Amino acid sequence: RLYRDLVKQARTPLFYRELGVPDTPEGRFEMVGLHAALVARRLRSAGAPGRALAQELFDLMFADVDESLRHIGVGDLSVGKHVKRLAGNFHARLLALDAALEAEPRAPLAAMLRTNVYHGGRAPSPHQLDGLVSYLLAAAAALRAHATGRLLAGDIDWAPPEASRQSSNPLREHE
């Protein structure tokens, strides 16, 4: 349930339509990875049960990646190589996200997103990049405040990405 809910959140159309995340398999993987990293980061603070659940989440995510690669036609012999590369990328993103969320100001997070999430797509506008940074900061804060028992039970409440936008954010101009 936890994985299903984070995938659903990562596929929120606003990320792709308004925040400029490339609507490609790579862009979708990056968004799922960011959400999984946020959850894993929070689960690590929940002791041994949290670390065990984070490992289950990781295993499920990469079983899903394996199946998805097979569905899009990646040959059986190369699926393992792709999954291994993506798992390495995910681990690197998790470390980068940890470092960026701990840093002030938000520049390291913006640079990490520009390099990874927006890679291969159109360069995001400053407003799009700021919108995704704001969302991730709000999501990380909400996860820190989330009851550990509920999270360990697979129950998570994601804030809508719109909630992270402030009234001074130019993304609201067209609403």
C-alpha positions, 0 to 999 in steps of 0.5 A: 500500500505504501508503494502504491500510494507513493507511485500514485503521488509521483504520477500527479499530473501537475509535476509533468504539466506545470512543473516541467518534469519530463513525462518520459519513463526516465522522468516518471522513474525519477519522481517515483525515486524521489518519493521513495527516497523521502519515505525511506529517509523517514523510515530510517528514523523509525528504528529497526522496523522502519529500516526493514520496511524501507528495504521492503519498499526498495525491493518492491520498487525494483521488482516493479522496475524490472517488470516495467522494463520487460513490458516496454520491451527491454530484452530479458538478458539486459533487464538485470543490467538496467535494474542494477544501473537504476538501483545505483542511480537511486542510491546516489539520489537518496544520498544526494537528497539527504545532503540537499534537504539538510543544506541551507539555502535550497540551492543544492536541492535545486541543482540536484533536481536540475541534474537528475529529474530534468535531465534529458528534458527541456530545462525547467523555468526558475518557477518550475524548479522552485515549485518542485523544490518547495513541494519536496521540502513540504513533503519532507516536513510532512513526513517528519511530522507523520505518525510513525505507527501509521507510516509503519502500517503503510498509511501515508497522507501526501499533501497535494503538490499545489499545497506547496505553492505560495501565493507569490509563486508565479505558477499560480498566475494562470489559476 
